[in-house]
C-alpha cells in the first residue's frame, strides 16, 4: 500500500482485514509446530502486494497465536495488521494503530516504517499539513536507517508525497534514489513505477515511452501485478489522448479481471474510468456507460478524484447524446462538483507543502539564531578576560545574528505580502476584485494624465444572467463567468486593468485609448461574448450590454467615469441589450462639489434585469 497507494487515487475499502482471511479457510488457523514466527513475518512483509491472499491468511494464523510471540514479533505483527487496515481503505481505524506503533515500538526501523505508512494515511485523509510535517520527520530519520527495505519504503513514500504536491522532478529524484538503493537481485519495480508516474504527471514523458514496456515486464517478473497494471493505466491513458481508444481497450480489458482480483479499490476505479472513456471514444456508448457506472460505484465515498470526475463526464455525454437532458444535467452537476473538489484538493496539497516547507525553514533559522545567541553568551564570559581580543569577535557574531534575524523577518514579510496579493483577486475568476480594481484604475488614470494620454472606462453587465442561474444552476453560472473572463482577456493589453465589480458586472480601464478605439475594443469584446460557446462544460449562451466613458469628455476622476459609464450601460439595457453605448458630453452627470473617495454609485448597486 505504501508504494502503490500515493500516486493512485484513493478509495474506501472493498473488503476488511479478516473477512478475506476467513474466506481463505481455517486449515492453517495457527502457526505450524516448529514454525519460525520471525521468518513468517518477514515473508508476509515482503509479499504484501505480490501474494495478498496468502498474506492475509498468514496474518490470521499469527494473530491466533499472538500469545506465543515475542515483544518484537508482536510489534511487527501489529504493524502489518495496521498496514492491511490501511490497504483495505479503513483509514480512520488505521491511523491510531500506526500511531501506537510509532509511539510504542522499541525498534527504530519499525517506527520509521510505521511513520512512512502513517504519512500515506494522513494524505489519504486530506490531512496534508500533518502528512508533510511527518514527512519532514521521516527524511530527518532516513540517514540513520540502514535496513534496505525500510530505506526503500521511506524513499518511496517521500517520492509519492512530493508527487502529490506537484513536485514531480524532486519526486523522480527520490524514486531514482530508491532504484539505486534496491539490493542486488531484488526487483526495482516499485521505484521504477514511482519514477515513471512522477515523470508522467509532470508531462516529461507519456505512456508510449519505452521505459513503460520494460517496467511492466520487470514488475510481472517480480509478481508485482498490481503495480504492473498501474503502469498499464498510464499507457492506456496516453492511447486515449492519442485517439487510439481500441488500443486502450485491448490493453485494459484483458487485465480487468486481474485488477478486480487484486481488490485495490483506487486502481479498480481508475481502470473502469479509462475503459469508459475509451469505449465512448470508440463509439460504444453501452459499454462506456457500464464501465462509467462501475467507476462511480468503486470511487471513494465523499472523496473527489480524477477518475470519478472523468466517469461522471462520460455519463453526462452519454445521456446528452440519447436526448435525456434531465439525466444529463444531473450528471453534469455531479461532474462539476467532483472536478472542482479534485482541483481544490490539488491546490490544498500544494499549499500544505509550501506552508510546511516555510515552517521548516523558519524553524531552522530560529534554531540557528538561538544557537548563535548561546555562542554570544559564552563569548560575553570570555570578554571579562580578553576584553580587547574578544570584543571584535563578539561584534562580528552579534552582527551575524542580527543579519540572520533580519533575513528571517524579511522572508516572513514577503510571505505576508504574497498572501495580501492573493486577497486582491476575485476568488472565482482570478481577476481584480472591486477594491483592487479601484486602486489600480486610479493609478493608471493618473499615469495616463501625466503622460498626456486619453483613457476609456468600459462597464459591462451580462444580460439576463439570473435566468442562467435559475435555469442551469449556479455551477453553470460560474462556468459562464469564467468563459466571459477568458474571452475578455483575449482582447486586453498588458497595461489594461480588468476587474469584477460584483455578481455579473465587470469593468475595464483602457489607458492610452481614445473614444473611437475604446468603442471599437468594447464592440470586439461584446461580439466575443455573444458568440456561441465552444464545446465544453458550459452550454449556456449569454450576451452583455456595454457602457463606455472616456476622459477626453468626462475628466480623469474615476468616480465620475464610473457614474457616466454606468448611465451609458443603463441606456444600452433600455435600447435592447447586447450593444455598446458610448457616453457623450451631453449626458447628465451629477455635479462634483467636494472630492470624495471612490464608492459604489447607487446605479452600480442596482440589480439590472
N, C-alpha and C positions, 0 to 999 in steps of 0.2 A: 504493500500500500504506500509506503514512504517513497518508493522510487517512481511508481506509475501514477500516484494519486494527485500530485500537484498540478501538472500541466493538463491532465484530463479535467473535464467539467464535473462538478460534484453531484452526488445523488444520495437519496435516502436509501436505507438498507432494503435489499430484496430478501434477505434471509438473516436470521440471528445466529449467534455463535454456536450454540449447541444443538440447534434444530437439525443442521446438516450432519453433525456427528451422530445424533440419534438415528437419523435415516441410514447412516452407513452400517448400522448393526451393532450388536453388543458382543460379538465374538471376541474382540480384543478390548474388553472393557477395562482391563488393568494391565500394569506392567507384567511382562513375562518373567518367570523366575530367572534370576541372574542378569536381567537386562540392565545395562548401564544407563541410568536416567540422564546423566550429563551428556553422553553421546546422543541419546534420543532427542534431547532438547536441541543440541547443535544441528542434528539432521533436520528437525522441524523448522528451525530458524532459517536454514539455508534453502529450504524448499517451500517457503510460504506461498509463493505465487506459482511456481512451476508445477507443484503437486498439491493443490489446495485441499482436495478432499482427504488425502492421507494426512495432511497437516491437521485438519480438524479432528480426525479420528485420534491422532496422537495426543492432541490437547485433552481430549476426553479421557483417554487412558491415564495420562499423567495427573489430571485433576482428580480422578477417582482414587489414586494412590498418593495424593499430596501429603498425607501424614508421614510417608516414608522418605520424603525428600529432605535434603539438607537446606539450610537457610539460603545458600547461594543458588541451589537448584530451584527452590520455591520462588525466589525473586525473579529468576529467568522465566519461570512459568507464568508468573503474574504479568510480566512484560508482554509475553506472547499472547496471553489472553486479552490484554488491553489492545494490542495491535489488531487482533481479529475483530474485536468490537468496533474499532475504527474502520477496518476494512469493510465490514458489513454495513457501515453507514450510521451506527448509533453514536454519533459524535458527542452528544451531551453526556452519555454514560462513559465514553472512552476517556474524556479529558480528565476527570478526577482519578481514574485508575492510573493514568500515566503520571499525574501529579504525585500520586502516592509512591510510584517507583522512583521518580526524580528526587523526592524528599526523603525516602526511607531506605533505598538500596545502598549497601556499603561498597558496591562495585562501581567505580567511576566510569567504566566503559558502558555499563548498563544504564547508568544515569545519563550519559551522553546520548545513547541510542533512544532512551525514552524522551529526552528533550527534543531530539530530531523528529520523532513521531508526533510529539505534542505540538510542535510548530505546524506540522501538517494539519492537525485537528483545528487549531486556532484559525488557520487560514480558511479552512472549510466553513467554520462558523462565522466568518467575516469579522473576526476579532483581529484585524490586521495589525494594529499598533502593537498589541501584545505579541503577535506572532513575530514581527520584525524585532521587537525587543528581545525575545527568546533567541532569535537568530543571531543577534549580537553576542549573547552568552555562548551560543554554540560555536561560533567562529573563534571566540577567545579560548575555548576549551580545546579546539582542534589541534594546536601544536603539541599538547600533552597526550594525545591519543595515539597509541602505536598499533592497536588492533586493526588489521587491514579492513575487515568487514565493517567495523564501526566507522572508520575513516571514510569508506565508500558511502555509507549511509549519510554521514554528516555532509560530505561534499555534494551528494545528490540532493539533499534537502535544501542546502544553500542555493544550488543552481536553480531548483524549481521555484523557490520563493522569489529569487531575483527575477525569474521569468514572469511571475505573476505581477511584479511591479513594473514590467516593461523594460527591465534592464537586461535585454537579450544578449548583448555582447558579453557582459560580465557573467551572465548565466552560462553561456557557452564556454567561457574560460574555466569556470568551476567544473563543468562537465568534462572538459578535456583533462583537468587535474584528476578527476575521478577515473577516467580511462587509463591515464598513465599510472595511477595507483593500484590498478587491478592486478592481483597476484598472477604470476606466470601459470598458465594452464587453466585459469578461470575465464569465464566469458565476460567481455566488456559490453554486453548487450544493453544493460540499463544505462550506463554512461553514454553510450552511442545514441540511444533513444533521446535522452535529455538534451544532448548537444544538437542533434538534428532538428528536434522540435523547437528548441530555442532559436536556432538559425531560421527555421521555417516561419515562426511567429514574427521574427524581426525582418522578414522578407529578404533575407540574404540568399536563400535557396528555395526551391519548390520541390514537390513530390517526385518530379522527374529526375532529380539528382541521382547519379549512380550510387551514391553512398546509401541511399534508402534500400536498394536491392541487396547490397552486402549486409546492411544492418538487419534486415528481415531474415536473411539466411543464417546469420550468426545467432540471432535470438531463437530461431527454430531449432538450431543445432544444440542450443543450451536448454531446450524445453521451456523457454520463456514465451509461450504462445500468446499470452495476454499482451505483452509488450510488442511482439511482432505484429499483432492485429492493430495495435495503436499506431505503429508506423504505417501500416496499410491505410489507416484513416487519412493520414496526410497525403498519401499517394492518390487516394480516391478523390479527395477534395480538390487536388490540383487537376485531375482529369475533368471534374465537373466545371472548374473555372475555364479550362481549355476547350470547353464544348465537346467533350468526349464522354457523354454520360454512359454509353454502353460499356466502355472500359471500366468505369467506376462500378457499374452493376455487376459485371463479371468478376471483378476483384472482391467485392464485399459479399455477394450472395453466397458464394461457396464457403465463406468464413463465418457467416452469420450464426449457424448452429454452434460453432465452437465459441463464439462470443457469448452466446446465451449460457453455455455450459460453464464458462469462467465466472459467471454470476457477479461481474463487476458493473454495477448499475450505470456509472458515468460513461463507460465505453459502449454499453448497450444503447444508451440514448444517442450517443454521437453517431454510431454506425447506422441506426434506424433513421436519424435525421438526414444523413448523407444519402442513404438509399432513396428516401422520399424525394430529395432534390433531384437525384439522378433520373428516377423514373418520370418525374414531372418534365424534366428537360427532354427526355426521350419520347414524350407524348403518351405515356401510360398513366392516366390520371387515377385509375382504380388502384394500381399498385402503389402509386405515390401517396394516396390517401391512407392506405393500410399502414404503411410504414410511418407516415407522419403522425397518425393517431397513436401508434405504438410508442413513438419517441416522446410524445406529450405525456403518456401514461408512465413511462420509465424515468421521466425527468424529475429532478429534485423538487419535492413539495415546498412551496413558498420560496423557492430559490430561482433567480433569473440566470440563465445560461445561454450561450450562443447556440447550441443545438436546439434548445427549446424554442428560441426566437425563430430560428430557421424553419423548424417544423410547423409552427403556427403560421408563418408566412405562406408556406406551401398549402396548408389547409385553406387559407384565405383565397389564394389564387384558384384552387380547385372549385370552391363554392362560387366564386365570381364567374368562372368560365361556364358553370352549369346554370347561371342565371339566378341562383339562390342568394339574392343580395342581402337578405336579412341575416342569414347564417354567415355570409361573407363579412358583414360589418362586425359581427361578434368576434370572428376570428381575427379581424384586423385590429380591433380594440385590444384583444389579448396579446397579439403580436407586438403592438406598440408599447404596451406595458412591460412585456418581457424584454424587449430590446432596450428600452430606457433603463430598466432595472439592471441589465447586464452592463450597459455603458456607465451607469452610476457606480457599479461595483468595481469596474476597471479603474475609474477615477479615484475611488476610495483607496484601492490598493496602492496606487502610485503616490497619493498624498500621504498615506500612512508611512510608506517607505521614506519619503523625504523628511517627514516630521521626526521619525526615529533617527535618521541619519543626522539631522540637525541637533537632536538631543545628545547623541553620542559625541559629536564634535564639541558641543558646549561642555559636556561632562569632562572630556579630555582637557579642554582648555582650562576649566575650573581646577581640575586636579593639578595641571601644570602650574597654575597661578598659586595654589596652596603650597605646592612643593617649593616654589621659589620664595614664597613668604617664609617658609621654615628655614630656608637657607639664609635669608636675611637676618632672622633672629639669631641664628648661630654666628653669623658674621658680626652682629652687634656685640656679642660677648667678646669676640676677638678684638673689637675696636678698643676695648679697655686696655689691652696690652700693646696693640700695634696701631695706634691712632693714625699715624701718617700713612702706613702701608695699606692698611685695610680700608681706609676711608674711600680711596679711589675704587677699590673693588666693590664696596658697598654701593657707591653711587651708580656704577655700571649695572649691577644686579637690580637695583631699585628701578632704574630706567627700563631695564628689560621687563620687569614685572608690570610696570605702568604701560609699556607698549603692548604687552600681551593682553592686559585688561582692556586697553583702548581698542585693540583689534577685535576682541570679543564683543565689545559694545557696538562697534561699527557693523559687525556682521549681524548682530541682533537687530540693530536699527534697520538694516537693509531688509531683513526678513519682515519686519513690521511694515515697511514701505511697500513690499511686494503684496502683502495681504490688503493694504489700503488700495492699491491699484485694482485688485480683484473686486473690491467693493464698489468701484466706479462703473462697473459693467452691468448691463442688463442680464439677469440670470438665465433667461431663455435664449435670447438672440446673440448675446456676446457683444453687442454694440453699446455705445454710451447710454447710461441711464439719464433721466431728466436733469438731475443736478450736475452731472459731469458734462452733459451737452451744453448747458447754460455757461459753465465756466470756460469751456474750450471755445464756444462760439464768440463770447465776449472778447477773448484774447485774439481770435482770428480777425474779428471785425476791427479791433484797434490796430493790429498789424497792417491790415489792408488799407486802413485810413492813412496811416503814416506813410505808406508806400504810394499813396495816391491812386489806389486801385479800387474799382467798384466791387460790390459783393451782392449776392442774392440769397434770400432765405426761402426755402421751399417747405411748406407744410402739406402733408397728405394724410388722408384718412381712408381706410378700407370701407367700401360700400357694403351695407347690409351684413357686416361681419357677425352681428349677433345671430343672424339667421344661419350662418355656417356652424356656429357653436351649437345652436338648437337642433340643427338637422343632423350633423355628423358627430357632434361631441367635442369636448374641449381638447382632447388629444389631437383630433383632426385640425382644430383651430390652431393649435401650436405648430403643426406642420405647415399650415398655410403661412403663418407669420415667419417661420424660418425660410420658406421659399421666397417670400416677398423681400426679406432682407438680402438673400443671396442675389436676387435679380437686381436690387438697387446697387449692391457692391460692384456688380459688373459694369456699372455706368458712373462710378465715382473715381475721383482722382485722389492721390495720396494726401493732399492738403485739405480735402473736403472734410467736414465734420458731420457725422451721421449719428442720430440718437433716437431712442424710443421715448416719447413723452408720456406714454401710458396707454394701456389697452391696445387698440389698433391704430393709434395716432403716432406719426413719425415726423421728424424734422431733419432737414439737410441744409447746411450752410455752405455756399459755394464761393469761397474767397476768389477775388480776381475775375469775377464773371459779371458781365453786363446783363441788361434786361433781355436782350434778344437771345443771347447764349443760354441764360438761365431758363427762359421759356422753352428753348429747344431741348435742353437736357431734361427738364421736367416732363416734356412730352415723350421723350425716349423712355424714361422710367415708367411712365404711365402705360405705354404700349407693351413694355416687357411684362408688367404685372398683369395686364389684361389678356396676354397671350394664353392659349390653352396650356394647362400644366403638363410637364413631361411625365412619362411613366414613373411612378414612384409610390411611396406610401400614402401620398395625399392626392385625392382626385377632385377636391373642391375647386371651383373656378371663381375668382373674385376680381373686382375692379377697384379702382381708387380714384378719389377726387383730390385735385391739387390746387393750392393757393400759393402764388409767388409774389414776394415783395422785395424790391431792390433798393440799395442805399442811395442810388442816384436821385430817386424821387422821395424817399421817406427817411433819409438820415441813417446814421450808423448805430443808433441806440437799439439794443436787442429787444427790449420790451415793446418798443413801438413797432418794430418789424414783425414781431410775433402777432401783435394785435391786427396789423394790416393784412398779413398773410392769412390769418385766421378768418378775417372778413371775406377775403377772396375765396378761401376754401368753402366758406358757407355759401357764397354765391354759386360756386361750382356745383354744390349739392342741389341748390334750388333749380339750377339750369338742367338738371337731369343726370348728374353724376358722371363718372368715368370721363373726366375732362380736366383741362388745365385752365385756370383763370389767373391772369396777371393783374396785380393791383395797380391802378393808375393814380395819378396825382390828384384826381378829383374825388377819390373815395374819402368818406368822412373818417377822420381819425381823432380820438379823444385828445384834447389839448394836454400837453405835458406842463405841469406847473412846477413841481419840485422833483429833483432826481430821486428816484426810489429804486430799491433792489428789485431785480427781475423776479416776478412772481407769476404764477399761472393766472391768465386773464379769465374772466367769467366764461368767455366763449370757449376757451381751451378746456374748461371743466365740464362743459355741456356734453351730454351723450347725444351725438348726432344720429339720425336714423340711417 
